[in-house]
């Protein structure tokens, strides 16, 4: 349940951040930035936001699970199989990349001159 909440918040953040920046992308395109360079910039941004979500979510999960684990298992750190942990990291990063890709493609399809003349 927590993973679903984190995934939804990451997707929402990336979609809104990318969708609202059409004018910024248009200005960058007007000064010579290629679509590939913009997509690369957005991929790194999505990677950073996904990583930040993993750190914040991991801290939140530890805060919630350490007391529970102390009572149930007698150890402060709950056991998570390494493959499960890596799978969660991979899925979170994949979701972050996909959430960035759709609005970025839409924003980059708009011709720069048209994007700059659109009212905000």
Legacy VTK file of the C-alpha trace (Angstrom):
# vtk DataFile Version 3.0
C-alpha trace
ASCII
DATASET POLYDATA
POINTS 120 float
0.000 0.000 0.000
2.818 2.382 0.865
4.611 1.503 -2.378
1.480 2.360 -4.361
1.202 5.724 -2.604
4.857 6.507 -3.301
4.465 5.467 -6.947
1.415 7.695 -7.379
3.150 10.674 -5.771
6.254 10.229 -7.944
4.137 9.963 -11.098
2.085 13.020 -10.139
5.178 15.104 -9.381
6.877 14.208 -12.650
3.791 14.669 -14.827
3.031 18.084 -13.342
6.662 19.240 -13.400
7.093 18.217 -17.018
3.692 19.327 -18.310
3.918 22.828 -16.879
7.309 23.515 -18.413
6.331 23.668 -22.081
7.417 27.316 -22.340
10.758 26.543 -20.715
11.362 23.729 -23.192
10.392 26.038 -26.059
12.929 28.645 -24.940
15.626 26.012 -24.635
14.777 24.736 -28.121
14.934 28.296 -29.503
18.508 28.749 -28.214
19.659 25.517 -29.827
19.022 22.696 -27.373
18.091 19.499 -29.183
15.165 17.262 -28.260
17.635 14.563 -27.298
19.405 16.922 -24.874
16.087 17.942 -23.313
14.998 14.319 -22.914
18.356 13.508 -21.337
17.932 16.397 -18.894
14.442 15.170 -18.010
15.664 11.583 -17.556
18.233 12.764 -15.027
15.585 14.830 -13.276
13.261 11.810 -13.103
16.140 9.699 -11.791
16.780 12.267 -9.054
13.105 12.540 -8.074
12.730 8.748 -8.081
15.846 8.400 -5.924
14.597 11.051 -3.526
11.253 9.249 -3.302
13.089 6.020 -2.486
15.093 7.665 0.299
12.121 9.468 1.852
9.886 6.419 1.448
12.565 4.149 2.913
12.937 6.372 5.964
9.164 6.443 6.398
8.938 2.670 6.148
11.757 2.211 8.678
10.096 4.608 11.121
6.889 2.600 10.842
8.386 -0.902 10.795
11.161 -0.735 13.409
8.779 -0.629 16.409
6.645 -3.352 14.821
9.706 -5.510 14.170
10.945 -5.024 17.745
7.663 -6.360 19.102
7.169 -9.187 16.615
10.700 -10.442 15.907
12.825 -8.921 18.645
15.180 -7.238 16.161
15.163 -3.545 15.292
15.594 -3.961 11.538
12.986 -5.950 9.641
14.349 -8.499 7.174
13.738 -7.762 3.518
15.098 -10.221 0.956
17.683 -8.472 -1.246
15.863 -9.332 -4.472
12.651 -7.797 -3.144
14.508 -4.609 -2.219
16.204 -4.399 -5.601
12.895 -5.097 -7.311
11.234 -2.212 -5.471
14.068 0.125 -6.433
13.898 -0.971 -10.080
10.110 -0.623 -10.273
10.201 2.835 -8.669
12.850 4.052 -11.089
11.008 2.557 -14.068
7.772 4.258 -13.013
9.646 7.562 -12.635
11.116 7.277 -16.136
7.778 6.345 -17.719
5.967 9.145 -15.876
8.414 11.654 -17.320
8.377 10.279 -20.849
4.727 10.838 -21.841
4.359 14.540 -20.904
7.873 15.266 -22.185
7.075 13.853 -25.609
3.867 15.897 -25.740
5.660 19.070 -24.633
8.485 18.551 -27.125
6.079 17.958 -30.030
4.705 21.482 -29.715
6.628 23.828 -32.037
8.680 26.319 -29.965
7.055 29.421 -31.487
3.571 28.061 -30.755
4.482 27.101 -27.184
5.795 30.593 -26.477
2.655 32.318 -27.777
0.231 30.116 -25.817
-1.253 31.771 -22.741
-0.234 30.132 -19.494
LINES 1 121
120 0 1 2 3 4 5 6 7 8 9 10 11 12 13 14 15 16 17 18 19 20 21 22 23 24 25 26 27 28 29 30 31 32 33 34 35 36 37 38 39 40 41 42 43 44 45 46 47 48 49 50 51 52 53 54 55 56 57 58 59 60 61 62 63 64 65 66 67 68 69 70 71 72 73 74 75 76 77 78 79 80 81 82 83 84 85 86 87 88 89 90 91 92 93 94 95 96 97 98 99 100 101 102 103 104 105 106 107 108 109 110 111 112 113 114 115 116 117 118 119
